[in-house]
Amino acid sequence: MPLCLPLPLKIATFNINGVKRRLGNLLEWLEDAQPDVVCLQELKAAQGDFPDAAIERAGYEAVWAGQKSWNGVAILARNAKPVLTRTGLPGDPADRQRRYIEAAVSGVLIASIYAPNGNPQPGPKFDYKLAWLDRMNRHAAGLLAAEVPVVLAGDFNVVPEARDIYQTRSYDQDALVQPASRDAYRALLEQGWTDALRTAHPSDSIFTFWDYRRNRWTRDAGLRLDHILLSGKLAPKLIEASVDRDVRGREGASDHAPVWVELAAPDRG
């Protein structure tokens, strides 16, 4: 699939934590940041309640998989129409949680991912998290094998390394930092995916989530949960990746900040 979007290309992911409640925050950020493609998670809205009209007025077309009260994922595209390819991971027909959506956007396959939190652990929720991550890894391997430009973006609910969380013992028993969770994320990278944010900032502690409790935003007590992974076709085109931290500090903000990558034009030859 050739890259057809205007380049350089800016792709972002944003756990909005309630798209109806934080629509104003989303629209303000879209106007400021002007991303070309956006992956949203935690819509917390039923399929018919997604604010597609307001998003269209902002210049974006969207596909989404909504779910009342929790979950829900979407893909937005500016000056392009997302072509829906999946609204769930393969491998478990009984799974009705809206956590994965996939669409082709002018030659790039984009996936918006909201992995399970997994708490409390141990227990059924953690077992579901690990099974879900295993399904995602198997599907991701198939996408890599197709040798097409792919972006996996979203809230993976995994803190990959110790430097991706502030110095604390309060999360020691949390599902986000357990060895099995980290092993699943590491296995994904070992397939050949590039963690864009870590690649662009190899030595820094960078956070994307700050819990509302215990003044964690004001103390910069954050975690890196939101990731953008690039397939082999796109990884060499990485120009920059960063976090729009200031969005987390705005009134009525999500507890996550947007993460984005900028990709260069492909080689011509």
N, C-alpha and C positions, 0 to 999 in steps of 0.2 A: 504494500500500500504506500503510495507516495505521500509525502507531507504536502498538504495543500493550503493550510492556514497561513496567514501572514506571519512572517518570521522576522526577528526573534519571537518566540512563542512563550507566553506566560501562563503557566498552569498552577492552580492553587487548590488547597484543600482546607476546609473550615468546618469543624464541628460546631454547628450553630446553636445547639442546645435549645431547640424550640423555634422553628422557623416563623411561626405566626407571632409569637411573643417578641422575637428579636428581628422582625422584618426591617424595622428602621435601621438597626445596626448593620444588617446585611446590605441594604441599599446604599447606605452611607459609605461602607467599605468598598462596594463595587464601583461607586463613582470615584472614590479616591485612588484605588489601586488599579483599576482597569484591567483585570485579568482576562485572558482570552477564554480559558476553560476553568470552571470551578466545580470541585467535588464537595458536596455538603453531606453531613452526617447528623444523626440524632434530630431528625425533623420534628418528631413528636406530633405528627399531624396525619390524619387519615388521608387516603388517596385523593378524595374529593376536596380536601381542605388546603391543599398546597396552593400558595399564592402565586400561581403562574401568571396571572394578568399583571400584577405589579412587577414581577421580574421581567416580563416581556416589555413593559414600558421602560424598564431600565436598559433595554437593548440586548436581552439574553433570551434564547430559547432553552427549554429544559425538558428533561425526562426525569421521572422520579418513581420511587416505590415507597408509598407512605404507609404508616401504621399508627393507629390511634394511641395516644398517650406515651409511646416510647418508640425507639428505633427510627427507621426511615432514612433513606439515602436518595441523593439526586445528583444530576450532572447538568451544569449550565454551560452554554457556549455563546460567545459573542460573534456575530457575523458568520455564524455557521449553524447548521441544524444537527443536533445529536441523533444518531440512528441507533435506537435501542437494540441491543443484542442479548442481554440477560437481565433478569430481575432477581436472581438468586444463585447461590453456588450449587453446582451439581453434587451428587453423592448422597443426599438425604431428602427424598421427596416429602417426608413428614415435617421438615423444618419450615415453619411459616414466619419466622422472624425476618423482617425486612432489613437486611444488613449488607447487601451487596447488589450493586447495579453496574452494568457495563454498557458502553455505547461507543460507536465509531464517530469520531468528530473529524471530518475532512482528512481521513487517512490515518489518524492516530486512534488506537483502541484505548479507551479510558475506563478505569474501574474506580468507583467510589466505594470505600470499605469502612464498615463500622463493626469491628470485631467485638465479641462479647467481653464484658468486664471480668467475669469469672469469680467474683466474690459472693459469699465467703468461700474460702478454700481451707481444707479440702471439702469436697462435696459435689453435688450434681451440677451446680453452675460452673465450677471449675472444670469438671469433666466435659461439659458442653463446650466450654471455651477451647480446650485442647483439641477436641474432635473437630470443631469448626476451623481452627487454624490448620489442622491437618488437611481438611478438604480444600481450604484455600491454597495451601502449598501445592497440592496435587493439580489443581486447576491452573495455578501460576506456571507450573512446569510445562503444561501443555501450551500455554500462551507463548512461552519462550521458545519452545520447539517449532512454533509456527514462523519464527523469525520475522515478525512484523513489529512496527513501533508500538510499544505498550507502556502505559503509565498506570501503576497501582498507587492510589492515593487515598489517605484517610486516617481515621483514628484506629490504630491497630491495638490499642489498649495493652501495649507492651513497652516497658522501659528497657531498651536494649542493653545498657551498660550502667555501671555505678555512676559514671560522670553525667548520665542523663537524668539524674535526680538530685535534689538538694541534699546536703548532709543531714541525715535523719535516721533514726531507728524505727520511726512510727509506721513505716511501710514494710517492715521486714516480713510480715506474714501476709502481705497483700498479694493478690493474684497477678498484679501488674509486674512484679519483680521476681516471681518464682523461677527457679532454674528451668522448669519445663516450658514456661512461657518464653523465656529468652532463647531456649534451644530451638523452639519453633521459628522464631524470627531469624535466628542465625542460619537455620536450614534454608530458609527462603533466600537469604543473601547468597548462600553457597551455591544455589542454582545458577547464579549469574546476574541477579538483580543488583542495581547500584542504589544505595541509600544516598539520595541527592544532598540532603542537609548535612549529613556527616561528611560526605565527600568534599563539599564546599567549605566546611569548617572542621577540619580533621582534629583539632586540638582543643576546641572550646566546649564548655558546658552550655548547651542551648536548650531552653525549655519552651514548650508549646501549650502547657496546661498548668493552671494555678487554681487549686481548690478554693471555693468560697470561704471555707472555714479557717479559723485560726490566723486570720490576716495573712494568708499565704501569698497573696498578690503583692501587698505592700512590703513583705519581707523577701520577695523574689524566691519563695520556696516552691519551685516549680518542678515539673517532670516533662520529659520528651516522650509524648505518646503518639503524635501525629507525624506521619512519614509519607514521603513521596519516593517511590521506587521506579527506576527507569530500566527498561529492557536494553539489551545490547545494541539495538539499532539507535537508541536515543542517548545512551550514557555519554558517548563522545561529544555530544552537542551541548552538554551542560555548561552554561555560562555562569550562573549564580543561583544560589538557593538561600532563602532567609525566612524569618518569622516577622510578621507585622505585630510586634509586641504591643504597640500603643492601642490597638483595637481592644485588647483585654482590659485596659484601664478606662474605657469609656463607660458612660452611664448605661446601666442595664445590660452590660456585656455578657456574652458567653464566658464560661470558665476556660475556654480554649481560645487561642489566637490563630489567625490564618497562617499557613505555611505555603510558600510558593517557590517555583523554579522558573528560570528563564532558559530557553533552549535556542541555540543558534540554528541557522539554516543548514540543511544537509549538504554534503559535498555534491558538486555537479560533475558529471563525467560520463 
